[in-house]
Amino acid sequence: MINAEKKRILLAQYQAPFDPESGISAEELKKGCYEILQKDEEEGKSRRVIKADLLAYVLRNARLSAPGEAAFADAIDHGNIIRGEIRGDWMRRVGREELGEVCRLNAAAQRTRSYEAGSDFGHVAPDWERLLRLGIPGLKEELSRAYTEENAEFYDCSRKVLDAFSDYAVRLSETAERTGGEESAETAKTLRALTQAPPKTLREAIQLIFLVYRVQEFVEGENCRSIGRLDQLLFPFLKKGEKGEEEARRLLAQMLLKFCAVGNLNNIPITLAGVDREGKDAVNRMTELILEEYISLDIQDPKLHIRVGEKTPDTVLKTVLTSIRDGKNSFVFLNDGVVIPALQGLGEELSDARNYLLIGCYEPAAAGKEIPCTCNGRINAEKAVEAAMTNGRDLLTGEEVGIRTGEDFPDFESFYAAVKEQLRFFADRSVEKISLTEREYMRMNPSPFLSANIEECVKRGKDVYEGGAKYNNSSICLFALADAVDSLTVIKKLVYEEKRLTLAALREILQKNWEGEELLREECILRYPKYGNGDPLPDGFAKELSAFASECISGRPNGRGGVFRYGLFSVDWRMNFGAHTAAGANGRKAGEPLSKNMSASAGLDKNGVSALMKSAASVDYGKVCDGTVLDVMLHPSSVAGEAGMNAFLALLKTYFKKGGMAVQFNVVSPEQLKKAQEHPEEYATLQIRLCGWNVYFVSLSRKEQDDFIAQCASLAT
């Protein structure tokens, strides 16, 4: 058990100063990097070679830190030179030159947040299983065995970086020895062992994970958005017996606190449970130990993705649900029965689909086999409705953002067809821009380190960003679905069935942001059916619009030899996109946040959680291979006691049985949140599940807090 003082120290471990004896200063490192860059460019070297040279230089020369109280070391003073400065310059240059025309073509749409499309180097993961099986020496041997003259540059660059990575581990070992402390000797020994052989102990396995995470995420710059199926990865290293579990708990607590100390804005994702490659339940003792230690630490990061199969033990699910009920809710549940077929529908083999992990917030990907790039594009569904009303123009700026489909329509069917045309246009433009961008990836961001960790890349001699992985996919998300379908419902009823005003009159009202029309706005909000209440009209629109978007996106070829994946999540984009979106027919005012993920518009799910889940389950998630989630808020009284816990478990299982893909819960009351807003000092550790990550409620801005309270407003006491 880690006491409060030890926890405080471990959470502050990255604040420790870098050892001046371990390397050169950040200023000298930057100077050295730019000298290498200039020399390599003058010699006409490719950006893959330049990137390898820079990585090797940083890993061998940057200052390091290895605090003596921490069981694992990885801190490196990389200065964000490669990831931030140099890669950023490469991307800007490619954007101006090779991609200048396509960027100009889509500038208005991106400016108005109708859609956004581009690169994604932030949602990948190495093959953790292969890494722990082979270790550093094994990765080098695999490169040597696969070497061909034809792809010599790939193999030479990856080998150069792995050699430097090994030197980085040795230098960390030396730094730990100089630092001294209760953990230092064992840390130094562990680091040196990893340069000689694959990990043999739990400590060595976790240490190697940290080394790879640190270099991939912060030095090379391919954001590592999953630590993999951690219970499956670490279980082989668990020693039997009480002493083995006692040591495992200590190391797991250190590991979890270290990941929390990293301070990743969107939390660090870990996947647990689910089925294995053969379809058997994969829960093991390591699953239980990780959950128990995580919950006992009372931290909001990392975040845990809980895969749920038909035979996932209720005891495991209740452990997680109890934690959520207690306010420790960094969890999201994924339905294996939906996710696995969705990945198969994308063309992935059954064994790969079964072995999926979650990238980022809730995006499934075949572990070690797929580069999914889960956030290349974002399409604002409410903007498609708006563009259909305006002949393809943005209602706030007048800029042309869509296709010209006319402004007036004789019937709702014609209008609805125009909405779909606008949506298809947004998708086509997004696919085009992303595909053209991907063809320039090797000029923007070659990845010799990550590529060395992917088996197919090594076999083919190809970088992950030139199609080297088994599955080389891209992704586009549709969001603001509730806003769009609610607006469609109002337009169908108000304009075309009741004929209370024309589409042109409604367009003018929305352009004026409902000014002088508050009574009509209130009617549009309260009188007409809304998604989230189990009503067949808006739910039918949600099903149709999602399926149509999937037809426009899923399976289309991308620019790296893969295909596009379709997602239905908003995360926090809904805030920024909402700020650029005009008033909607559903009663939403201009600039307000858009609806979240698969949730109803804030406060409009009036018929309880069962109705909300019925609406969400109306969508066919077998077509949503890039993932989504339903956000559910529950009043504490509804899940109190043993009866409440049983109801909580039944709610989760019922939603998945009805075809739901993923769900995350907040158990809070509006009263509690208002008190926290008024007296933040008394609620410093109150956690909420925000979009796809956890935060402390008091850390949010006032606007974000108000929005969250509004989402909570419909809860019954």
N, C-alpha and C positions, 0 to 999 in steps of 0.2 A: 504494500500500500504506500503510495507516494503522499507525503504530508504536504500541507499548504505551502510551507516555505520552499520545499524542493520543487513543487509545482511552479511556484513563482519564478524560481531560478531557471528552470527548464524552458518556460515560456519566454524568457528573456535571453536565451542562449545566442540568438543571432545579433544581439546588441554588443556582444563581446568584441573587443578590438582585434584587428588582424595582427598576426605575429610579424613584426618587421623583418625578422630573420628568415621568414619563409619565402620571401619573394620581393619583387620590386614594387614601388608605390604605384598607385592608380594612374598618376600623371605619367610616369615612365612607361607603364604598360600601354597606355593610350598612344604615346609617341611611337613606341615600338610597333604597335599594330598598324599605324598609318604608314610607317616606313615599309613594312611588308606589303601593304596594299599598293603603295605607289610602285615599288619594285616589280611586283607580280603583274600589275597592269601594264607597265612599260614593256615587260617581256611577253605580253600578249597571252598570259595564262587565263584559263577559263575560271569562272567564278567558283566552280567546285574546288579547283586547286587552291584558289585564294582562300576560300572558307576553311579548307583543311589546314592550310598554313597558319591562319589566324587562330583557329581552335587549338592547334598544337602549341602555339606560342603562349596563349593565355593559360592553358592547363599546366604548362611547365614554368611559368614565371609569375603569375598573379599571387598575391599574398593570400594566406590561408588562416583559418581559425579552427581550433579544436578544444572547446571548453572542457575542463577536467570533470565537471559534474555530469556531462552528457555521455551516454553510452555510444552515440554515433556521431561521426564528424563528416562534414561536407562543405562548410562555408568557404567561399572563394570570392575574392574582391575583383570580380570580372569587369566592373565598371559599365556594364550594359553596352559595351563598345560594339560587339558583333551584332547582337540581337537588336539593339536600338539604333545606334548611329549608322553603322555601315549597311546593314540590311535595309534600314529605313531609306537610305540614300539610293540604294539599288532599286527599291520598289518605286520611289518617286521618279527616277530616271526612266524606268520602263513605262510608268504611267504616262509620262510626258511624250515619250518617243513611240515605242512600239504600240502602245494602247491609247495614244492620244485621241484618235478618231472615235473609237467606241466609247471612250470616257465622255467625250463631248456629246455624243449621241444620247447618252443616258443621264446627262448632268441635271436637267430639269427634274426628271423623275426622282433622282436621288436627293436633290435639294429639297423637294417637297415631301419627301419620305413616302412616295407612292410605292417604290421598291428600292432596294439596294442590292448590289451584286458585285463580287470581286473575289479576292484571294482569301484563303483561310489556312493559316499555318498554326492555328491555336487549338486544334481539337484532334490530337493524335496520341497514340501510346505505343511504346515498344512491345516486343514479344517478351513479356515478363517471364513466362514459363521457360522459354528457350534460354533467356539470360541466366536464370538461376540454375538451369541444367548444365550449361556450358561454362559459365563464368567468363572472366576476362580472357584467360588463355584459350579457352575453347572457341570464343568468338574469333580470335586471331587465326586459329587453326582452320576454321571454316572458310575464312577469307583466302587462306593459302591454298586450300584444296580446290576452291571454285575458280581460282585465278585463270583468266584467259588474256592473251595479248590484245584481242579485240576490244575488251573492256578494261584495259590496264589502268586507265585513269581512275575508274571507280574503285578498284581494289587497292590501288596505291594510296588514294586519299583516305579511304576508310581505315586501312592499316596504320597510316600515319597518325590518325586521330586516336585509334585504340592504343597505340604505343604511348602517346602522350597522356591518355586517360589512365593507363597503368602507372605512369610517372606521377600523376596527380595523386593517386592513392598512396604511393610511397612517400611523397612530400607531406601529405596529411598525417601519415604515420610518424614521420619525424617531428612534425609540429606538435602532435599529441605528446610525444616523449618530452619535448622541451617544455610544454605547458605544465605537465604534472597535474595530479588530481586523482580522485578516487576511481575514476573510470579510465584514466589515460593509458595505463600500461596495457589493459585488455583491448582498448580501442586501437592502439598502435599495432598490437599483435594481429588483430582481426584484419586491419587494412593490409598489412604485408601478406597475410595468408591469401587474400583475394587476388593478389598479383601472381600467385603460384598455382592455384587450383580453383575449381568451382567451389561455391560455399558448401560447407559440411555441417554447419551449426545454424541455429536460428539467428544468433547474433550476426554471423557472417552474411546470411541471406538478407536480413533487414539492412545491414550496412551497404551492401551492394545496391539495393533498391534506392537508398538515399543518394549514393554517388551518381547513378544513372539519372535519377530525377533531377538532381541539381544541374548536371551538365546539359541535359536535353532541354530543360525548361529555361534556365537562366543564361547559360553560356552560348549554346548553339541557337536557341531561340524557338524551338518547336515545342509550343506549350504542351506539357505532358498532362493531359486531362483525364487520366485514370491511372491508379496504382494497380489496376487489375483485379482479378478474383482472388483477393488476398488470403481468404481462408483456404482456398485450394492451393495457392502458391506456398504458404507457410506450413501447412499441416505435415508434410513429409519431414520437416525439421523439428517437430514437437517431440521431445523426449517423453517416454512413458513414466508414469509414477508421479507422486505428489511433488517431489522436488523439481522434476522436469516442468510441471505446470506452474509451480511457484516462480521459477526463473523465467518462464515464458510470459507470465503476467507482468513481471517487472520490465522485461524488454518491450512488450507490447505497449505498456503505459508510456515508456520513454519514447517509443516510436510515434504514438498518437500525439503526445505533447509536442514532439519535434515538428510534426506536420502542422499542428496548430500554430506553432511559433513562426513557421514560414510566412504566414500572413497573406496567403493567396486571397485576393478580393472575392472570388467566387467559390472559395473552399476547395479542398483537394478531394477528389472522388475516389471511393473504394467500393468495390462490388462484393457482395456476400451472398451465399446460399444459391438457390436454383437447382437446375439439373446439370449433370455432367454430359460429356460427349455421347454417351450411350443412352441418355435419357433417364438415368437413375438419379434419385435425390442425392445432392452433393453436400448437404449439411454435415459438418463434422465437429469434433471437439474444438478446433481452432475457431470455427464460426462463433461458438458460444463464448470462448475466452475473449475474442476481440470485442464482441458486444458488451460483455460484462465489464471489461476494463474501460471501454469507451464511455459507457453510461456512468460509471463511478467517478470519472474524471470531471464530468459536468463542463464540457467544452463545446463550442459551436462548430468547430472545424477539426478534422476533416468531416466530409459528409458521406453517409453510408447509403448505398443503393442496395436494397433488399430484393433479390429475385424471388418470386413466389411460384413454385410448381405445385402440381396436384398433391404431392406428398411432403411438401415442406411442413415440418412439425409445428403444431399449434403453439408449443412451448416457445419456440423461437419467435413466432409472430407476436405472441403475447408479451414477450420480453421487450420487443421494439415498441409495441403499442402502449405499454405501461410507461416507457420512457417518454413517448410523445405526450401522453396524458399528464406526466409530471413536468412538462415544459422543456424537455430536452429532445428537440425534434429535428435533428439534422438527418432525416431519413426520407427516402422515397421508395415506394413499392412498385415493382415491375412484374407484369403478368407473363410468365414464360409461355403460357398457352396462346398468347397473341403475338409476342415479340418474335419468337422463333419462326412461325410461319411467315411473318412479315419479311424477315431477312431472307428466308427461302424464296419468297416471291421476287426478291431482288436478284436472284440467281446464285445465292450462296449455298454451299453444300450443307446438308443437315448437321453433320458433326461440327462444322464451323459455326453454324447458326446457334446450335445448342450451347456452344462455349462462348457466348457473347459476354462482353463487359459493357459498362455504361461510360460513354465519353461525356465529359462536361456535366450537364445537368441531368439529362435523362435520355441521351441519344445512344441507342444500341449499336454495337459494332463487333464483328468477329474478332476475338482476342488474338492479337499477334498476326492476323491475316489481312486486316483491312485498314486502309487509310481513308476514313470516312469524310473528313473535312466537313463537319456537321453544320457549319454556319456560313457557307458561302453567300447565301442570298436570303433576303427577307421581303415578303410581299404583304402589303397592307390591304387586307380584304375590304375594309371600309372605304378605302380609296377607289377600289374597283366599282363600288356602288356610286360613289361620288362622280367618278369619270363618266359613268353611263348617263348621269343626269346633266352633264355639262359638255357633251360632245368631245370628251377626252381631255378637258382642261381642269387644272387645279382651281378649286373654288376660291381659295384665298388669294392666289397670286395671278391667276389667269394664264399661267404657263401651260403649254401643251405637254401633257404627260402620258396620255394614252392614245388610243386609236379613235378616229372620228366615226361615231356610231349614231350621230343625231342627238337632238335634245328633247324631242317629243315623240311619244309612242302611243299607238292607238289602244293598246291593251297591255296588261301586266306581262304577258308571255313575251312580248316584243322587248319590253324593258329588261326583263330577266335575261333574255338572250344577249342583250347589249352588255349587261354586267359580266356575263361569262366571256364575251369577246374581249372586254377590257382586262379581265383576269388572265385570259390566254395571252394577250399582248404583253402584259407584265411578265408572265412566265417565259415567253419566247425571248424577250429582250434580256431577261436575267440569265437564261441558259446561254445565249449568245455571248454576253459579256464575260461570264465566268469561264466558258470554254476557251475564249481567246486569251483570257488572263492566264489560264492554266498552261497554255502553250509557252508562256514566258517564265514559268516557275523556276527553271534552272538558271535563269539570269537573275531572278529575284531572291531565291532562297534554297540553294542546294543543301542537302543534309547528309553529309558523310557519316556522322555519328549515329543518328537514328537509323539510317539505311543499313548500317552494320549490325543492327539489332533485329532486322526483319529477314527471315529465312529466304523468302522468294527474291528479295532484292539481291542478296548475296549470290544465289544461284544464277540469277539473270544478269548480274553485273550492272544493275540499274538503280538509280536513286529512287527514293519513295516518291519524289515529286516529278519523276519522268515515267511513272507507271510501273515501278519495280515490284510493288506488293501484289499479293494474290487478288485483292479487290481494291481498285483505285477509284473511289467514288467521290462524288460532290453532293452538296445538299442545298435545298431551298425550302424555307419555311413560310407557310401562310399563317398569319395571325390576325387578331381582332375579329375572329369568327363570330363571336356573340354580337358584337356591334353590327356587323354586316347583315346577319340574318334577322336581327331585330329591326334594322332599317328596312330590309326587304318586306318584312311583315307589315310594318306601318304603311309603306308605300302601296302595297297590294290592297290593304283594307281602306286606308284613308283616301287615296287618289283614285284607284281603279274600281273598287267595289262600292264604297259609299259616295264617291265623287264629290267630296266636300270641298276640294280645291284641286287645281291642276298641278301637274308636275312642275310647270314653269313657276307657279305661285309658291310651291314648296321650295323650289330652288332659290327663289329670292329671299324667302324667310331664313333659310339656312345660311345664305351669304351674309345676312344681317345678324347672324348668330342669335336667332330667336328674339331679337329686340322687339318689344311691344307685343309679343305673342306668347307670354308666359302661360296663359290658360291652355292654349293649344299644345304647348310643349309638355305641360303636365299631363294632358290627355294622352299624348304620344308615349309618355313614359308609363302611365298607370293603366290606361284603358285597353291597350292592345297586347296580345300574347307576347311573352318574352321567352327566349331560350333560357333553360335552367329550371323550368317549371313543369317539364314533362308534357308540354303542349305539342301536338303533332305538327302544327303549321311551322313554327320556327325550327323545331327539331328536324322536320323534313328538309328545310332549306339547308340546315347544317350538314345533314347527310349528303345531299346533292352537291352542295358547293365544295365540300371536302373531296368527294369522289371525282368531281370535275377537275379540281386542282391537281389531284394525283395523276389524272390522265394527261394533264399538261406538263407534268414534271417527271414522274417516276419512270425510270428505265431509259430515259433519253441519253444518248452518248455524250460524254463530257470531253474535255481536252487532254485527258491523261490515259485514255484507253479504258476508262470505267464508265459508270452510268450515274445519273442523278437520283438522289433519294429525296423523298417528300416528307416534310415535317409539319407539325401543327403546334408549335409553341412560340411564346412571345418573350419569355424572360423579361428583362427590364427595357427592352426596345419599346415596349408599349408607351413608356413615358415620353421618350424623345419623339417617337413617331406621332404620338397623340398631340404633342405641342405644335406639330406642323399640319394637323388634320382639321378640316373645317367642321362645323356643326353637322350632326347626323340626324336623319329622320327619326331615329330611335329616341331623340330627346337629349342626346349628349351635346354639350356645348363645345365650341371650338377651343382647341388647346388642352382639353381635359385628357387624362390618360385613357388609352384604349383598353379593351377587355383583356384579361389575363389568360393565357394558355387555353384550356378547355372550359374555363369557368364562365359563369354568366357575367353580364355587366354588373358593376359593383352595386350590391344591395337589391338587385332585381330578381334574385331567386327566392321567391316568397313562399314556396310550397314545401320547403324542407329539403333535407339532404337526399332523401330517396328520389324525389322528383329531379333534383339536380343531376344525380347519377343516371337517371333514366334518360335525360337529355343528352348527357355526355356519351352514353352507351349507344346512342342512335347512330353514331359515326362508325364506319367500317375501318377499324384500325389495322386490318390486314394490309391496307394500302399505305399506311403511315410508317414507312420503314425508317424514317429519321427520328421518330419518336414524338411524344407529347406527354402531357400530364394534366390531371384534373386536380385543382386546388380545392380542398374541402375544409371549411371551418366548422368546428363543433363547440357548442357551449360546454363548459366543464361539467355541468349537471347532467348532461346527456350520456356521459361515459363514466359516471362515478360508481364506485363500488364494484363488486364482482359481477353483478347483473349488467352494469354499464360496460365492463370490459368484454363480457360475452357479446353484447350488442355491437361493440366496436369491431371485434373480430368478424362477426357475421356481416357487418357492413362492408368490410374489405373483401371478404370472400364472395359476397353476392355481386359486388361491382365487377370483379374479375370473371365470375361465372357468366355475367351478362355481356362479356366482351370488352370490358374496359382495359386499357393498355397500361396505364400508370396512374398512381394517385399519391398525393402528399397531404398531410393533415396539419392544421393548427387547432389546438384546443385552448381557446381563449374566450374571454367575454369582452364586449365593447366597454363595459364599466372598468374592467381591469386595464385595458389599453388607455382609456382616458385618464385614469389615475397615474399610469406610468408617464403619460405625456405631461401631466401637471407636476408630478413629483419624481423626476428621473433618477434622483439619488437613491430612492427607495426600490427602484426596479432595474438596477444596473445590469443584472444577469437574466432579464426576461428575454427568452429567445423566441423568434418567429421564423417560420419558413417563408422566405420572401418570394423568390421566383423559382430558382433552382438551387438555392443555397440558403444558409442560415445566417441571421444577423441578430445582434442585440437591438431590441426595439428602440431603445433610447438613442442609438447611434444614427437613426434615420433622420432626414430632414423633416421639418414640420409638414411639408406638403406630402411627403411619403407616408408619414404617420397618419395624416388625415385620410389619405386614400385607403390605407389598410383598415382604419376604423370604419370607413364607409363599406368596405367589403364585408366587415364583420357585423354590420348593422342589422341584418335580417335574422340573426340567430335568436332562437326562442330560449327563454330562461327555463 
